[in-house]
Amino acid sequence: MTPVAPSPVESASGGSRLVSGLLLIAVVGLAVLVVRWPEPPPDVQPPSAPGGLSLGETTCRSIALSWSGSTDDTEVTGYEVHRDGQVVTSVGGKARSVVLTEVPAGTWNVTVKARDEAGNVSPAGGAVSVTPPSCGADAKAPSTPGGVKATADGTTVTMTWDGATDDVGVAEYDVFRDGAKVGTVSGGGGPQFTFIDLGVPASASHRYQVSARDGQGNASSRSAGVDVTAGAACTLLCAITPVGKDTGVVWGLAALPDGSVLYGRRDTYEIVRMDPATGQATPLGTVPGGVRAGGDGGLVSLAVASTFARDRWVYVLYTTATDNRIVRLRLRGDELDGGSMQSLVVGIPRGKLHNGGRLRFGRDGKLYAALGDAGNPRLAQDQRSLAGKVLRFNPDGTVPSGNPFGGYIWSLGHRNPQGLAFDARGRAWVQESGDGLTDETNLIVKGGNYGWPACEGTEGAGCANPGYVAPQQTFPAYDGGCGGLVFVRDVVYVACAGSSRLYRAVLDGDGLLAEVQAVLVGAYGQLLTVEPGSGGTLWVVSATAGAAGTLDTQFLRITLPPAA
């Protein structure tokens, strides 16, 4: 029956009433007909990029910015102002200008992005370069940085120091190893600064110093030296070896039994094999039927079972013209056999955003899939939809016994999970991004409800629901933007694109996360994913912006400390 448009409430003896999305049509003496009123489609369209960004009055202490408004299919609710890629302030959707009062010395870029009510964020508009003037003639150098420390872990040296002072402002810090400059750190922020020196020659002592510079080029004297010996001991990351490169977005990666690596190019649906010794890449073929929805759709994840050497199946989560779906194809030699493709799970909602997901085999031999809400938060709680869920199914796509709701669904209430891994006890963990507030690391339990969209993180009235499972770890959004998740022995590693870092944590005696620390902060750009390698190693995929809008994607092999 086709629903008719709702009309005003009529008399109790007959007529129609619109109640909670249901149109009830009643006629005296006849049965009541219940027709579901169609809900509006989800808002997955981000606003247009703000245009016309221009620089107004600029002083040594403030700058004025203005821009043209964005357009959106619903409504623009706010604008984010970014300085060198970091959010420095937000304003309402009616605003077209702002004055920034945090004005570091030196030269930096400002961009603006628009956001709508559904949380869709536009691309950045054109950048404006800013070089604030000096507050008068400046011939005074900054003070010498103090509190300098340096620690070596394998061939990585982490150096920290306290911020220097200046009559105008510190623009940058220069870092020296054995008298030679090895890096520069922006002077904004503070009060403590960090520099990570990678690939330091081992079995030798090195002296580290730092000096401060202002916007006029006045430099402080170098700090007192701190001596460290690289390669003498390793507790975190013993060695980092760049192996191969690509120009595509790589989200899916799986190590094969022979040590080689399969990875997927998200936007072109190609599967590639990489030789871990040489970094040589061999394209194997394209997954049939891939059609991107824009945003984060595409070839999202790859997985292989422990039986790969025998059955040669490659499992793929990807976007088609109508849905996200999970399929498997056989790899025959150096060719992906498209004719062998079998659809396992279809009809997963797709959207411009939150197609995020990850495939993993559990210790029970079942295949698990972590799936985003496709930009429609209400689907995360709807057991009729596969969006916003963790699924569990047999390798042939059938539903196994023991699932809590009788179908594929293992847990629900997820926003956009992009990391999925199993610890040594066989427990599933998921890493998922929040709605600009809190990222979550969740320990997945059978039938668990993780609260989205009523609850994000652990704060807010919605999180008080006793039926929701609280996250084991949360990260503020500016320290998050994490996706990849992997366990090696009892240590978990989380790769973050948004905050350009790798988190490391250990499982304590209760099986919970402890000793959480961030490493590689800003050292390699965005970290897209992390996967286990052979012999106690990790594969990390990093990405930085290349020339003319291209992407420089790099595969890093990280050697971990030996087992205790």
MARROKE-581783 format. One line per 5 residues: for each residue x, y, z of N, C-alpha, C. Coordinates in steps of 0.1 Angstrom, whole numbers. Example, Ala and Ser with C-alpha at 12.3 -4.5 7.8 and 13.67 -1.06 7.14 Angstrom:
BEGIN
132/-57/78/123/-45/78/132/-33/78 | 128/-22/71/137/-11/71/129/0/79;
//
This chain:
BEGIN
9/-12/0/0/0/0/9/12/0 | 5/22/-8/13/35/-9/9/44/2 | 18/49/10/14/59/21/9/72/15 | -1/78/22/-6/91/18/0/101/27 | -1/113/22/4/124/30/-3/126/43;
4/129/54/-3/130/67/-12/143/67 | -23/142/74/-32/153/75/-34/157/90 | -40/168/94/-41/171/108/-49/160/115 | -47/159/128/-54/149/136/-69/151/135 | -77/141/132/-91/142/131/-98/136/144;
-111/134/143/-118/130/155/-114/116/159 | -117/112/172/-113/99/177/-121/88/170 | -133/91/164/-141/81/159/-137/76/145 | -128/83/139/-123/79/126/-113/89/120 | -107/86/109/-97/95/103/-83/89/104;
-74/98/106/-60/94/106/-52/102/116 | -40/95/120/-31/102/130/-17/98/126 | -8/107/126/6/104/124/13/103/138 | 18/91/141/24/89/154/37/83/153 | 48/90/157/62/84/157/65/77/144;
63/83/133/67/78/121/57/67/115 | 46/65/122/36/55/116/24/63/113 | 18/61/101/6/67/98/-5/57/100 | -14/60/110/-25/51/114/-38/56/107 | -44/47/99/-56/51/92/-67/42/98;
-77/48/105/-87/40/111/-101/44/105 | -109/34/103/-123/36/99/-132/28/108 | -143/34/113/-152/27/122/-157/14/115 | -156/3/122/-161/-9/118/-151/-17/109 | -140/-11/106/-130/-18/98/-117/-19/106;
-109/-28/102/-96/-30/109/-87/-18/107 | -79/-16/117/-69/-5/116/-58/-8/107 | -55/0/97/-43/-2/89/-31/6/94 | -20/0/94/-8/6/99/2/7/87 | 6/19/84/15/21/73/27/29/78;
39/24/75/51/30/80/54/42/71 | 55/54/77/58/66/70/73/66/66 | 76/69/53/90/68/49/99/79/56 | 110/74/62/119/83/69/128/90/58 | 132/102/61/140/109/51/153/102/50;
159/103/38/172/96/36/183/102/44 | 194/95/48/204/100/56/212/112/49 | 217/121/57/225/132/51/239/128/50 | 244/124/39/258/120/37/265/130/28 | 259/141/24/265/150/15/272/161/23;
285/162/22/292/173/29/290/187/22 | 291/198/29/290/211/23/301/213/13 | 299/223/5/309/227/-5/320/234/3 | 332/234/-4/344/240/3/341/255/4 | 344/261/15/343/276/16/353/283/6;
348/293/0/357/300/-10/360/314/-5 | 368/321/-13/371/335/-11/378/338/2 | 386/329/7/393/332/20/403/343/18 | 402/353/26/411/365/24/416/369/38 | 427/376/37/434/380/49/431/395/51;
426/399/63/423/413/66/435/419/74 | 431/427/84/441/434/92/450/424/99 | 463/425/97/473/416/103/483/424/111 | 484/420/124/494/426/133/502/415/138 | 511/419/147/520/409/153/512/401/164;
500/405/167/493/398/178/479/393/173 | 474/396/161/462/391/157/461/392/141 | 452/384/136/449/384/121/434/383/119 | 429/390/109/415/389/106/413/381/93 | 404/372/93/401/364/81/386/365/78;
383/364/65/369/364/60/368/354/48 | 356/349/46/355/339/35/340/340/30 | 338/333/19/324/332/13/318/319/19 | 305/320/21/297/309/27/297/297/19 | 296/285/25/294/272/18/280/270/16;
277/260/7/263/256/4/262/241/9 | 250/237/12/248/223/17/234/219/13 | 231/206/12/218/201/9/208/203/20 | 214/204/33/205/208/44/209/221/50 | 219/222/58/223/235/64/237/234/69;
245/244/67/258/246/72/257/251/87 | 262/243/96/261/246/110/273/252/117 | 285/251/110/297/257/116/309/257/106 | 319/264/109/331/265/102/343/262/111 | 353/254/106/365/252/113/376/259/107;
384/266/115/396/273/110/408/265/113 | 416/262/103/428/253/105/441/262/103 | 451/259/111/464/265/109/474/254/107 | 479/253/95/488/242/92/482/228/95 | 469/227/91/462/214/93/456/211/106;
458/220/116/453/218/130/442/228/133 | 431/223/138/420/232/142/424/242/153 | 422/255/150/425/265/161/413/272/166 | 402/272/159/389/277/164/378/273/155 | 366/274/161/354/270/153/344/282/155;
335/284/145/325/295/146/312/289/140 | 301/296/142/288/291/138/286/292/123 | 275/286/118/273/285/104/269/298/98 | 266/308/105/262/321/99/275/330/98 | 286/327/105/298/335/105/304/335/92;
311/346/88/319/347/76/332/353/79 | 336/355/91/348/361/95/352/357/109 | 365/358/112/370/355/125/383/363/127 | 386/366/140/399/372/143/407/362/152 | 419/358/147/427/349/155/437/357/163;
437/353/176/446/361/185/458/352/189 | 458/340/185/471/332/187/479/332/175 | 489/340/175/497/344/163/511/340/165 | 516/328/162/530/325/163/538/332/152 | 551/334/155/559/340/145/562/330/133;
568/335/123/571/327/111/560/327/101 | 561/318/92/551/317/81/543/305/82 | 529/306/81/521/294/82/508/296/73 | 501/285/71/489/285/62/476/284/70 | 466/291/65/453/290/71/443/285/61;
434/276/65/423/271/57/411/270/65 | 399/269/58/386/269/65/378/257/59 | 372/249/67/363/239/63/349/241/69 | 338/236/62/325/238/67/320/224/72 | 310/225/82/304/213/88/289/215/88;
282/203/85/267/204/86/263/197/99 | 250/196/101/244/191/113/247/176/115 | 248/169/104/251/154/104/266/151/107 | 274/162/107/288/160/110/296/158/97 | 290/160/85/298/159/73/307/172/72;
319/170/69/329/181/68/333/183/53 | 333/195/49/337/198/35/352/197/33 | 357/197/21/371/198/18/375/213/22 | 388/214/24/393/228/28/392/237/16 | 389/249/18/390/259/8/404/263/5;
406/272/-4/420/276/-7/427/282/5 | 440/279/6/448/283/17/453/297/15 | 455/304/27/461/317/27/474/316/35 | 485/321/30/498/321/37/498/334/46 | 503/332/58/503/343/68/517/344/73;
523/356/73/536/359/79/534/372/87 | 530/370/100/528/382/109/540/391/110 | 538/404/110/549/413/112/555/412/126 | 567/416/127/573/417/141/567/429/148 | 566/427/161/561/438/170/573/448/172;
576/456/162/587/465/164/600/458/160 | 611/466/160/624/461/157/628/450/167 | 632/439/162/635/428/170/650/423/168 | 658/426/177/672/422/176/676/413/188 | 666/409/196/668/401/208/665/387/205;
675/378/208/673/364/205/665/358/217 | 658/346/214/651/339/224/661/334/235 | 655/330/246/664/324/257/668/310/252 | 678/304/258/683/291/255/673/280/261 | 668/271/253/659/261/258/665/253/269;
657/249/279/662/241/290/654/228/292 | 658/221/302/651/208/304/653/198/293 | 664/198/287/666/190/275/669/175/280 | 661/166/274/663/152/276/663/144/263 | 670/133/263/671/124/251/672/110/255;
663/101/250/663/87/253/664/79/240 | 671/68/240/673/60/228/665/47/230 | 658/43/220/651/30/220/654/24/207 | 663/14/206/668/9/194/675/20/186 | 671/22/174/677/33/166/669/45/165;
659/47/174/651/58/175/654/66/188 | 657/79/186/660/88/197/649/98/199 | 643/99/211/633/109/213/638/120/222 | 637/132/218/643/143/225/631/152/229 | 632/157/242/622/167/247/629/178/253;
622/190/254/628/202/260/617/211/264 | 620/221/273/610/231/277/611/243/267 | 599/249/265/599/260/256/608/272/260 | 614/279/251/621/291/253/612/303/254 | 617/314/259/610/327/259/616/337/249;
607/346/245/612/357/236/603/369/237 | 609/381/234/601/393/236/590/394/226 | 591/387/215/580/387/205/574/373/204 | 582/363/201/577/349/200/587/340/194 | 587/328/198/596/318/192/590/312/180;
597/312/169/591/307/156/594/292/154 | 607/288/157/611/274/155/622/271/164 | 623/257/166/635/252/173/643/243/163 | 656/245/164/665/237/155/672/226/164 | 672/214/159/677/202/167/690/198/160;
700/195/168/713/192/164/717/178/169 | 723/170/161/729/157/165/744/158/161 | 753/156/171/767/157/169/771/169/161 | 764/181/164/768/193/158/761/196/145 | 755/187/139/748/189/126/733/190/128;
727/199/121/712/201/122/705/189/116 | 696/183/124/689/171/119/673/173/118 | 669/185/123/654/187/122/650/200/128 | 638/204/125/632/217/130/618/214/135 | 614/220/146/601/219/152/595/233/153;
582/234/150/575/246/151/575/251/165 | 575/265/167/575/271/180/562/273/186 | 551/270/178/537/272/184/534/261/194 | 525/264/203/521/254/213/530/254/225 | 533/242/230/541/241/242/533/238/254;
539/238/266/552/243/270/563/234/267 | 561/221/264/572/212/261/571/207/247 | 583/205/242/584/201/227/591/188/226 | 588/181/214/594/168/212/599/167/198 | 610/160/196/616/157/183/620/142/183;
616/135/173/620/121/171/630/119/160 | 641/114/163/652/112/153/652/97/150 | 649/93/138/648/79/134/660/75/126 | 663/62/127/674/56/120/688/61/124 | 689/64/137/702/69/142/713/58/141;
725/61/137/735/50/136/737/43/150 | 737/30/150/737/22/162/752/21/167 | 753/16/180/765/13/186/775/25/187 | 769/37/188/777/49/189/770/59/198 | 778/67/205/772/78/213/770/90/205;
758/97/207/755/108/200/751/119/209 | 755/132/206/752/143/215/741/151/208 | 730/154/216/719/162/211/718/176/218 | 715/186/210/713/200/215/701/206/207 | 696/217/212/685/224/206/687/239/208;
683/247/198/683/262/199/670/267/194 | 667/279/199/654/286/195/657/297/186 | 647/300/176/648/311/167/635/319/167 | 636/332/165/624/340/164/621/343/149 | 610/351/147/607/353/133/616/362/125;
625/369/132/635/377/125/649/369/123 | 649/357/127/661/349/125/670/349/136 | 667/357/147/676/357/159/676/343/166 | 688/337/168/688/324/173/695/324/187 | 690/316/196/696/315/209/709/306/208;
716/306/219/727/297/220/722/283/221 | 730/273/217/725/259/218/725/255/233 | 716/246/235/714/241/249/726/232/253 | 726/228/265/735/219/270/733/206/263 | 744/198/260/743/186/253/738/174/261;
731/165/255/727/153/262/732/141/253 | 739/132/259/745/121/252/737/108/253 | 734/101/242/727/89/242/735/79/233 | 733/66/235/738/56/226/727/48/220 | 726/49/206/716/42/199/719/28/197;
708/20/197/710/5/194/714/-3/205 | 717/3/217/722/-5/228/710/-13/235 | 698/-8/235/687/-15/241/674/-11/233 | 664/-20/234/652/-17/227/640/-22/235 | 631/-13/238/619/-17/245/606/-14/238;
607/-5/228/595/-1/221/595/-5/206 | 602/3/198/604/0/184/619/-1/181 | 623/-13/177/638/-15/176/644/-9/163 | 637/-10/152/642/-5/139/630/-2/130 | 631/8/122/621/12/113/627/12/99;
622/3/90/628/2/77/618/5/66 | 620/16/58/611/18/47/613/7/36 | 603/1/31/604/-10/22/599/-7/8 | 587/-1/7/581/1/-6/573/14/-6 | 569/18/-18/561/30/-20/549/28/-29;
539/36/-28/528/36/-38/523/51/-38 | 514/53/-48/508/66/-49/493/66/-46 | 487/54/-42/473/53/-39/471/53/-24 | 458/54/-21/453/52/-7/453/37/-4 | 460/33/6/461/19/10/454/17/24;
443/10/24/436/7/37/436/-7/40 | 436/-16/30/436/-30/32/450/-36/30 | 455/-45/39/468/-51/38/467/-64/46 | 473/-74/40/474/-87/47/487/-94/43 | 494/-100/53/506/-107/51/503/-121/48;
510/-127/38/508/-140/33/517/-150/40 | 514/-163/40/523/-172/47/537/-172/42 | 540/-169/30/554/-169/25/561/-156/28 | 555/-147/36/561/-134/40/558/-123/31 | 553/-125/19/549/-114/10/537/-107/15;
534/-96/9/523/-88/14/513/-85/3 | 500/-86/6/489/-82/-3/484/-69/2 | 482/-59/-7/475/-47/-3/465/-42/-13 | 456/-34/-9/445/-29/-19/446/-14/-20 | 445/-10/-33/444/4/-36/429/8/-35;
426/16/-25/412/19/-22/404/24/-33 | 409/34/-40/402/41/-50/401/34/-64 | 410/25/-67/410/18/-80/406/3/-79 | 404/-2/-67/400/-16/-64/411/-26/-69 | 423/-22/-70/434/-31/-74/439/-38/-62;
443/-51/-63/450/-58/-53/465/-60/-58 | 474/-58/-50/488/-57/-54/496/-66/-44 | 506/-74/-49/515/-81/-41/528/-74/-40 | 534/-73/-28/547/-66/-26/557/-76/-20 | 569/-75/-26/580/-83/-21/586/-76/-9;
586/-82/3/591/-75/15/606/-73/15 | 613/-80/6/628/-78/6/632/-66/-3 | 624/-64/-14/628/-54/-23/618/-42/-24 | 606/-45/-19/595/-35/-21/589/-35/-35 | 593/-44/-43/587/-44/-57/573/-48/-56;
564/-40/-63/550/-42/-63/545/-49/-76 | 537/-59/-75/532/-66/-87/516/-65/-87 | 510/-57/-96/495/-57/-96/490/-71/-100 | 480/-76/-93/474/-89/-95/460/-88/-102 | 454/-77/-101/441/-76/-108/431/-67/-100;
420/-65/-105/410/-55/-99/397/-63/-95 | 392/-60/-83/380/-66/-79/368/-62/-87 | 361/-71/-93/350/-67/-102/339/-59/-95 | 333/-50/-102/321/-43/-97/323/-32/-87 | 335/-28/-85/337/-17/-75/333/-3/-81;
325/4/-73/320/18/-76/321/26/-64 | 330/36/-63/331/44/-51/319/53/-49 | 316/55/-36/306/65/-33/311/79/-30 | 324/80/-32/331/92/-27/335/90/-13 | 341/100/-7/345/99/7/354/87/10;
350/79/20/359/68/24/355/55/19 | 346/54/9/343/41/3/354/36/-6 | 352/24/-11/362/18/-20/366/4/-15 | 378/0/-19/384/-13/-14/389/-10/0 | 381/-15/10/383/-10/24/392/-20/32;
391/-33/29/399/-42/38/401/-55/30 | 412/-62/34/416/-75/29/418/-85/41 | 416/-98/38/419/-108/49/422/-121/42 | 431/-129/47/434/-142/43/433/-151/55 | 428/-164/53/427/-173/64/440/-181/66;
441/-188/77/453/-197/79/454/-208/69 | 443/-210/61/442/-221/51/446/-215/37 | 452/-203/36/454/-197/23/463/-205/15 | 474/-211/20/483/-218/12/476/-230/5 | 465/-234/10/458/-245/4/446/-241/-5;
439/-231/0/426/-227/-7/428/-215/-16 | 438/-206/-13/441/-194/-21/430/-184/-21 | 421/-184/-11/410/-174/-11/415/-160/-5 | 412/-150/-11/414/-136/-6/400/-130/-3 | 398/-125/9/385/-120/13/386/-104/13;
375/-98/7/376/-84/4/363/-77/9 | 364/-66/15/353/-57/19/354/-45/10 | 343/-42/2/345/-31/-8/331/-25/-11 | 331/-14/-18/319/-7/-22/315/-9/-36 | 302/-12/-39/297/-13/-52/288/-1/-55;
280/-2/-66/271/9/-70/259/9/-60 | 256/-2/-53/244/-2/-45/246/-5/-31 | 258/-10/-27/260/-14/-13/275/-15/-10 | 278/-18/3/291/-24/6/289/-39/7 | 299/-47/4/297/-61/4/310/-68/7;
309/-81/11/321/-89/14/321/-101/4 | 332/-102/-3/333/-113/-13/346/-121/-10 | 348/-131/-18/361/-138/-18/365/-142/-32 | 378/-141/-35/383/-145/-49/395/-153/-47 | 398/-161/-56/410/-169/-56/422/-162/-62;
434/-164/-56/446/-158/-62/453/-170/-69 | 455/-169/-82/461/-180/-89/474/-175/-95 | 485/-179/-89/498/-173/-93/499/-159/-91 | 502/-151/-101/502/-136/-100/490/-130/-107 | 478/-137/-105/466/-131/-111/454/-134/-102;
447/-123/-100/434/-124/-92/423/-129/-102 | 417/-141/-98/407/-147/-107/394/-141/-104 | 390/-131/-112/377/-125/-111/365/-134/-113 | 367/-144/-121/356/-154/-124/353/-163/-112 | 362/-163/-102/360/-172/-90/353/-165/-79;
349/-152/-81/344/-144/-70/331/-150/-65 | 330/-150/-52/317/-154/-45/313/-143/-36 | 301/-139/-36/295/-129/-27/291/-136/-14 | 297/-131/-3/294/-137/10/283/-130/18 | 285/-117/19/275/-108/27/273/-96/18;
260/-94/14/257/-83/5/246/-74/13 | 244/-62/7/233/-54/12/238/-46/24 | 251/-44/27/255/-36/37/254/-21/33 | 247/-13/40/245/1/35/258/8/32 | 258/16/22/269/24/18/265/39/19;
275/47/20/273/62/21/286/69/16 | 285/82/16/297/89/13/307/88/24 | 302/87/36/311/86/48/307/73/56 | 317/69/64/315/58/74/312/45/67 | 319/42/56/320/29/50/330/21/57;
337/27/67/348/22/73/346/8/78 | 356/0/77/355/-14/82/368/-22/81 | 367/-34/87/379/-42/87/375/-57/88 | 382/-65/81/379/-80/81/390/-86/89 | 387/-96/97/396/-104/105/391/-118/107;
400/-128/107/396/-141/111/399/-142/126 | 389/-148/133/390/-150/147/397/-164/150 | 400/-167/162/406/-179/166/396/-191/164 | 383/-188/163/373/-198/161/371/-201/146 | 380/-196/138/379/-198/123/368/-191/116;
360/-182/123/350/-174/117/356/-161/112 | 349/-155/103/353/-142/97/345/-132/104 | 352/-121/109/345/-110/116/347/-98/107 | 337/-89/107/337/-77/99/332/-65/108 | 340/-55/109/336/-43/116/331/-32/106;
319/-27/108/313/-19/97/308/-6/103 | 309/5/95/304/18/98/289/20/96 | 284/31/101/270/34/100/265/40/87 | 275/41/77/272/47/64/267/61/64 | 270/68/75/266/82/76/252/84/81;
246/73/86/232/73/90/232/67/104 | 234/76/115/236/71/128/225/61/133 | 212/63/130/201/55/135/203/40/131 | 210/37/120/212/24/116/220/15/125 | 229/22/133/237/15/143/229/7/153;
217/12/156/209/5/166/198/-4/160 | 197/-3/147/186/-11/139/191/-25/136 | 185/-35/142/190/-49/140/185/-54/126 | 178/-46/119/174/-50/105/185/-45/95 | 194/-37/100/205/-32/91/218/-38/96;
227/-40/86/241/-44/89/251/-33/92 | 246/-21/90/255/-9/92/257/-6/107 | 269/-2/111/272/1/125/273/-11/134 | 278/-22/128/278/-35/135/291/-42/134 | 294/-51/143/304/-62/140/296/-74/137;
300/-80/125/294/-92/120/303/-104/123 | 297/-116/124/304/-129/125/298/-139/116 | 306/-145/107/300/-155/98/310/-165/93 | 306/-176/88/315/-186/83/322/-182/70 | 334/-187/67/341/-183/55/333/-184/42;
323/-193/42/315/-194/30/303/-185/30 | 302/-176/40/291/-166/40/279/-171/48 | 278/-183/53/267/-187/60/267/-183/75 | 256/-183/81/255/-178/95/259/-189/104 | 268/-188/113/272/-198/122/263/-199/134;
263/-211/141/256/-212/153/262/-203/164 | 254/-199/173/259/-191/185/259/-176/183 | 255/-171/172/254/-156/170/242/-152/179 | 243/-140/185/233/-137/195/219/-133/190 | 218/-128/177/205/-123/172/200/-132/161;
206/-143/159/201/-153/149/206/-150/135 | 212/-138/132/218/-135/119/233/-133/120 | 238/-124/111/252/-121/111/257/-112/123 | 248/-105/129/252/-94/139/258/-101/151 | 270/-96/155/277/-100/168/276/-89/178;
277/-77/174/275/-65/183/270/-53/175 | 265/-43/182/259/-32/175/262/-19/182 | 257/-8/176/260/5/183/274/11/180 | 279/8/168/292/13/164/290/24/153 | 299/34/154/298/46/145/306/44/132;
320/42/133/328/40/122/341/33/125 | 339/20/129/351/12/132/360/9/120 | 373/11/122/382/9/111/394/0/116 | 394/-4/128/404/-14/133/397/-25/140 | 402/-37/138/396/-49/144/408/-59/145;
409/-65/157/420/-74/160/416/-83/172 | 424/-94/173/421/-104/183/434/-105/192 | 432/-105/205/443/-107/214/447/-121/216 | 457/-124/225/461/-138/226/451/-147/233 | 441/-141/239/430/-149/245/419/-151/235;
420/-146/223/410/-148/213/398/-137/214 | 400/-127/222/390/-117/223/391/-106/212 | 379/-102/207/379/-92/196/380/-78/202 | 388/-69/196/388/-55/199/386/-47/187 | 379/-35/188/376/-26/177/381/-12/180;
387/-6/171/390/8/172/381/16/163 | 374/27/169/365/34/161/365/49/164 | 363/57/154/364/72/155/350/77/160 | 351/88/168/339/94/173/335/106/164 | 325/113/169/319/124/161/326/137/165;
339/138/164/346/150/167/348/152/182 | 345/142/190/347/144/205/357/134/210 | 354/121/208/361/110/215/363/98/206 | 375/93/204/377/80/197/377/69/208 | 373/57/204/371/46/213/379/34/209;
385/27/219/390/13/218/381/4/226 | 373/-4/219/363/-13/225/367/-27/225 | 365/-34/237/365/-48/238/352/-54/235 | 351/-62/224/338/-66/219/333/-79/226 | 321/-78/231/314/-90/237/302/-94/229;
299/-106/229/288/-112/222/275/-105/226 | 268/-99/216/256/-92/218/257/-78/224 | 269/-73/225/271/-60/232/266/-48/224 | 261/-38/231/256/-26/225/265/-15/229 | 272/-8/219/283/2/223/278/16/222;
264/18/221/258/31/225/256/41/214 | 263/40/202/262/50/192/248/49/186 | 240/60/184/245/74/185/241/81/198 | 235/74/207/232/81/220/244/84/228 | 254/76/227/266/78/236/279/78/227;
288/87/230/301/88/224/311/89/235 | 320/79/236/330/79/247/323/74/259 | 325/82/270/319/79/283/312/90/289 | 311/102/282/305/113/288/291/115/282 | 283/123/289/269/126/284/259/118/290;
246/123/290/235/116/296/233/103/290 | 234/102/276/232/89/270/240/78/274 | 252/81/279/262/70/283/258/64/296 | 248/69/303/244/64/316/236/51/314 | 232/48/302/224/36/300/231/24/304;
226/16/314/233/4/318/234/-7/308 | 227/-5/297/227/-16/286/239/-13/277 | 246/-2/278/257/1/269/270/-4/274 | 279/-9/266/292/-14/270/302/-2/268 | 309/2/279/318/13/279/331/9/272;
337/19/265/350/16/259/361/13/269 | 371/6/265/383/3/274/393/15/274 | 393/22/263/402/34/262/396/44/253 | 397/57/257/393/68/248/404/77/245 | 403/84/234/413/94/230/405/107/226;
409/118/230/403/131/225/405/131/210 | 395/136/203/395/136/188/408/142/182 | 414/152/188/426/158/183/438/149/185 | 437/139/194/448/129/195/444/116/189 | 433/115/181/428/103/176/428/102/161;
417/100/155/416/98/141/423/85/137 | 420/74/146/428/62/145/420/51/137 | 427/42/131/420/31/124/426/18/126 | 438/15/121/444/2/122/447/-2/137 | 445/-15/139/446/-21/153/452/-35/151;
462/-38/159/468/-51/159/474/-55/172 | 474/-68/175/481/-73/187/493/-81/183 | 504/-79/190/515/-88/188/519/-92/203 | 517/-105/205/518/-110/219/508/-102/228 | 512/-97/238/502/-89/247/504/-74/246;
508/-70/234/510/-55/232/501/-52/220 | 493/-41/221/485/-36/210/491/-23/204 | 489/-22/191/494/-11/184/482/-5/176 | 480/8/176/469/15/170/475/26/161 | 472/25/148/477/35/138/467/46/136;
471/59/137/463/70/136/466/79/124 | 456/81/116/458/90/104/456/105/109 | 445/107/116/442/121/120/452/128/128 | 458/121/138/468/127/147/482/122/144 | 484/115/133/498/111/128/506/105/139;
502/94/145/509/87/156/506/73/156 | 514/65/163/512/51/166/511/50/181 | 499/45/186/498/42/200/502/28/203 | 508/27/215/513/13/220/507/12/234 | 502/0/237/496/-3/250/498/-17/253;
499/-21/266/500/-35/270/487/-40/277 | 485/-53/277/474/-58/284/479/-62/298 | 472/-56/308/476/-59/322/471/-73/327 | 473/-76/339/469/-89/345/454/-92/344 | 446/-81/343/431/-83/341/427/-83/326;
437/-83/317/434/-83/303/429/-69/298 | 432/-58/305/427/-45/301/440/-37/296 | 437/-26/289/448/-18/284/455/-10/294 | 468/-9/294/476/-2/304/488/4/297 | 495/13/303/507/19/298/506/24/284;
495/32/281/493/37/268/502/48/265 | 509/48/254/518/59/250/518/60/235 | 521/73/231/521/76/217/536/76/212 | 539/70/201/552/70/195/550/74/180 | 562/78/174/562/82/160/553/94/157;
551/103/167/542/114/166/547/124/155 | 540/124/144/543/133/133/555/129/125 | 561/118/128/573/114/121/571/110/107 | 560/104/104/558/98/90/545/103/84 | 539/113/89/526/118/83/515/109/88;
504/108/81/492/100/84/496/85/84 | 492/78/95/494/64/96/481/57/93 | 479/51/81/467/46/76/463/33/82 | 472/24/84/469/11/89/482/4/95 | 479/-6/103/490/-14/109/486/-28/109;
495/-37/105/493/-51/104/504/-59/109 | 502/-71/114/513/-80/119/521/-85/107 | 534/-85/109/543/-92/99/549/-104/105 | 559/-110/98/565/-122/103/576/-119/112 | 579/-129/122/591/-128/130/591/-116/140;
579/-112/145/579/-101/155/581/-88/149 | 574/-85/137/575/-72/131/561/-67/128 | 560/-54/125/548/-47/121/549/-42/108 | 538/-42/100/537/-34/88/529/-21/91 | 534/-10/88/527/3/90/527/10/76;
515/14/72/513/22/60/511/37/63 | 520/45/58/520/59/61/517/67/48 | 512/79/49/509/87/37/512/102/40 | 518/108/31/520/123/31/516/129/18 | 513/142/17/510/148/5/522/149/-4;
520/145/-17/530/147/-27/529/159/-35 | 536/159/-46/536/171/-55/523/170/-64 | 518/182/-67/506/183/-76/494/175/-72 | 492/175/-58/480/168/-53/481/153/-53 | 493/147/-55/494/133/-54/497/129/-40;
497/115/-37/499/110/-24/512/102/-24 | 520/104/-14/532/95/-12/529/85/-1 | 526/73/-5/523/62/5/535/54/7 | 539/51/19/551/43/22/548/31/31 | 554/20/29/553/8/37/565/7/46;
563/7/59/573/7/69/573/-7/76 | 584/-13/77/585/-26/85/592/-22/98 | 585/-25/109/590/-21/122/594/-34/130 | 606/-34/134/611/-45/142/608/-43/157 | 601/-52/163/597/-51/177/607/-58/186;
607/-54/199/616/-61/209/613/-76/209 | 623/-84/211/621/-99/212/612/-102/224 | 606/-114/223/597/-118/234/605/-121/246 | 599/-117/258/606/-119/271/608/-133/274;
//
